[in-house]
Amino acid sequence: MARPPNYGQQRAEVNRGKQAKKEAKQRERDEAVAKRKAGGLDPEPEAEANSETDKPTRA
């Protein structure tokens, strides 16, 4: 005779997977924040490039 499914165990496995994914995502966010604070990335690199090209030229 087959055993009945253990729904509690299945739910726990799903929850562990969700928690692992959430922690990995948070680690990536924390690393990105640390990089920005260390000066690794400019907050708005496009703004600097566009400011030069947005100046009107008079002929």
trRosetta pair geometry for C-beta under 8 A, 3 or more apart (Angstrom, degrees):
i j d omega theta_ij theta_ji phi_ij phi_ji
3 6 7.9 -8 137 -36 116 91
5 10 6.9 1 169 -25 107 136
6 9 4.1 31 117 18 117 116
6 10 6.5 149 93 -17 67 86
7 10 5.5 -54 -146 38 37 113
7 11 6.1 39 155 -22 69 106
8 11 5.7 -54 -146 36 29 111
8 12 6.4 32 153 -21 63 106
9 12 5.6 -52 -148 34 32 113
9 13 6.6 35 152 -21 64 102
10 13 5.8 -53 -154 32 32 112
10 14 6.6 30 151 -16 64 105
11 14 5.7 -55 -152 36 34 111
11 15 6.2 32 152 -18 67 108
12 15 5.6 -55 -145 39 31 111
12 16 6.3 36 154 -23 65 103
13 16 5.8 -51 -148 33 30 112
13 17 6.6 31 153 -17 62 105
14 17 5.8 -57 -154 36 32 112
14 18 6.4 32 151 -19 66 106
15 18 5.6 -52 -146 36 34 113
15 19 6.2 33 155 -19 66 106
16 19 5.8 -55 -146 38 30 110
16 20 6.3 31 155 -21 64 106
17 20 5.8 -54 -146 34 30 111
17 21 6.4 28 156 -17 64 107
18 21 5.8 -58 -151 37 30 110
18 22 6.2 29 153 -19 66 109
19 22 5.6 -54 -145 37 31 113
19 23 6.3 31 156 -19 65 106
20 23 5.9 -55 -147 37 29 109
20 24 6.4 31 154 -20 64 106
21 24 5.8 -54 -148 35 30 112
21 25 6.4 30 154 -18 64 107
22 25 5.8 -55 -150 36 30 111
22 26 6.4 29 153 -18 64 107
23 26 5.6 -55 -146 37 33 112
23 27 6.4 38 153 -23 65 102
24 27 5.7 -50 -150 31 32 114
24 28 6.7 33 151 -18 63 103
25 28 5.7 -53 -153 34 33 112
25 29 6.5 33 150 -18 65 104
26 29 5.5 -52 -149 36 35 113
26 30 6.3 37 152 -20 67 105
27 30 5.7 -55 -147 37 31 111
27 31 6.3 33 153 -20 65 105
28 31 5.7 -53 -149 35 31 112
28 32 6.5 32 152 -19 64 105
29 32 5.7 -55 -150 35 32 112
29 33 6.4 32 152 -19 66 105
30 33 5.6 -52 -148 35 33 112
30 34 6.3 34 153 -19 65 105
31 34 5.7 -53 -147 36 32 112
31 35 6.3 35 152 -22 64 105
32 35 5.6 -52 -148 34 32 114
32 36 6.5 32 153 -18 64 104
33 36 5.8 -54 -149 36 32 110
33 37 6.3 29 154 -17 66 108
34 37 5.7 -55 -145 39 31 110
34 38 6.2 27 155 -17 65 110
35 38 5.8 -60 -146 40 28 108
35 40 3.9 -65 -177 50 85 140
35 41 5.8 50 130 -2 106 103
36 39 7.8 49 177 -67 30 19
36 40 6.7 -76 -69 49 27 87
36 41 5.5 -46 -96 55 70 101
36 43 6.9 69 -152 -83 114 79
41 45 7.9 -86 -178 -35 77 114
42 45 4.5 105 76 -69 124 84
42 48 7.4 -36 156 -4 154 133
44 47 4.0 25 137 5 120 120
44 48 7.2 138 109 -16 80 81
45 48 6.1 -53 -162 31 43 110
45 49 6.7 35 149 -13 71 108
46 49 5.7 -61 -150 42 38 109
46 50 5.9 30 157 -16 73 112
47 50 6.0 -59 -140 42 27 106
47 51 6.2 36 158 -33 63 105
48 51 5.9 -49 -147 22 28 114
48 52 7.6 24 157 -15 57 100
49 52 6.6 -61 -168 29 33 106
49 53 7.1 8 150 1 65 112
50 53 5.9 -69 -148 48 41 101
50 54 5.5 40 158 -29 77 114
51 54 5.9 -54 -135 33 27 112
51 55 7.6 46 160 -40 55 90
52 55 6.7 -42 -170 -1 31 110
